[in-house]
């Protein structure tokens, strides 16, 4: 899996969290869990990106 695919899923998750769309958040969270189950080495990258996105440190 490419890191860009994980980043795209995480950005979508953060966007849905900010919009407070519970259904979409749960859908994205399930996709993130699936990626992390298959690629556990991405776990720390995922946590760092979500934290940075939510704090506004990362933007497109």
C-alpha positions as MATLAB code, in Angstrom:
seq = 'XXXXXXXXXXXXXXXXXXXXXXXXXXXXXXXXXXXXXXXXXXXXXXXXXXXXXXXXXXXX';
ca = [
       0.000    0.000    0.000;
       1.221    3.472   -0.813;
       1.499    6.024    1.971;
      -0.567    8.424   -0.163;
      -3.583    6.106    0.034;
      -3.392    6.062    3.827;
      -2.985    9.839    3.911;
      -6.083   10.250    1.723;
      -8.179    8.052    4.031;
      -6.918    9.925    7.105;
      -7.657   13.333    5.565;
     -11.184   12.148    4.774;
     -11.569   10.894    8.350;
     -10.420   14.212    9.810;
     -12.716   16.152    7.489;
     -15.663   14.043    8.578;
     -14.720   14.521   12.235;
     -14.665   18.277   11.739;
     -18.056   18.157   10.003;
     -19.368   15.908   12.799;
     -20.758   13.415   10.273;
     -20.941   10.351   12.512;
     -21.826    7.855    9.772;
     -18.929    8.922    7.550;
     -16.558    8.994   10.535;
     -17.444    5.399   11.382;
     -16.995    4.345    7.748;
     -13.567    5.994    7.516;
     -12.521    4.645   10.901;
     -13.318    1.130    9.706;
     -11.193    1.697    6.595;
      -8.317    3.033    8.722;
      -8.558    0.010   11.037;
      -8.414   -2.264    8.003;
      -5.312   -0.538    6.666;
      -3.604   -0.623   10.052;
      -4.454   -4.303   10.505;
      -2.861   -5.087    7.150;
       0.035   -2.631    7.487;
       0.827   -2.209   11.218;
       4.033   -0.331   10.387;
       1.856    2.632    9.362;
       0.284    2.971   12.829;
       2.553    5.753   14.110;
       2.347    7.596   10.784;
      -1.448    7.467   11.006;
      -1.588    8.811   14.550;
       0.872   11.593   13.738;
      -1.044   12.665   10.626;
      -4.428   12.707   12.348;
      -2.986   14.723   15.227;
      -1.332   17.199   12.871;
      -4.438   17.539   10.702;
      -6.711   18.162   13.672;
      -4.343   20.740   15.160;
      -4.124   22.563   11.833;
      -0.415   21.883   11.330;
      -0.952   20.186    7.968;
      -2.888   21.586    5.046;
      -3.127   20.828    1.358;
];
